[in-house]
């Protein structure tokens, strides 16, 4: 398998893991983790992304310590990622963190997101982050538990959380108008499938795609009962950033190029959408030389 096909396979294979081998990663692997963190590509060049790598001593209950839900068993390490900037900080956070998660998957390293939006101010204080830092989720990482019990537990937790229940593609993809749901053309089908596999808080899957005049438009749902209300609703931006990352990783895996442009809501050519949706970004695909 080539490096490119391994990358696409990692996009599709990445799943949340909640039970880990408690042994820390070796120094060489941690160096690779550091390289992956520093090599993430930005969504907006002006945004500053930082991810602090921290060890979790044996017996640490990270969910109790950091917030979130469920239980994480024996996690050896975790990332504290945050973004400084003026625009689209949460999208940037999701975009960068998903790049890290997928590339770690390609190395055989398991990951799990722990949401932090409801405790964002407390987290900034806990880790001494700048007041303007935005942080939507931590990323737990380590080797997955190799025992039969650990594998079964991870599978059950994914099923209970709904992570295996992805929306059918015809529920998130439209061509020409929002009156025409269906299956994407062959040229972009791998990109939509990559986006469909992105993680989202409480498996809300807020993304909707419209293919029009050779461009892919991304929208997010304005309200989603799975998120709840208040700060929790902002997860839609972080989760959309993760889907955008998967699209760009898929482009890389396929040897193609393209770039996202964030929506201002006023630029010419951005199509109208149903009131339940909010425009977020446009993907322009570059033609092969």
Secondary structure, DSSP 8 states (H G I E B T S, - for coil): --HHHHHHHHHHH--B--BB--S---HHHHHHHHHHHHT---SSTT-EEEEEEEE--TT--HHHHH--SS--BS--EEEEEEEESSS-HHHHHHHHHHHHHHHHHHTT-EEEEEE-GGGHHHHHHHHT--TT-B--EEEEEE-B--SHHHHHHHHHHHHHHTTT----GGGTEEESSTT-B----HHHHHHHHHHHT---GGG---EEEEEETTEEEEEEES--TTT-SGGGGGHHHHHHHHHHHHHHHHHHHTT-EEEEEE--S-STT-----TTEEEEEEEEEE---
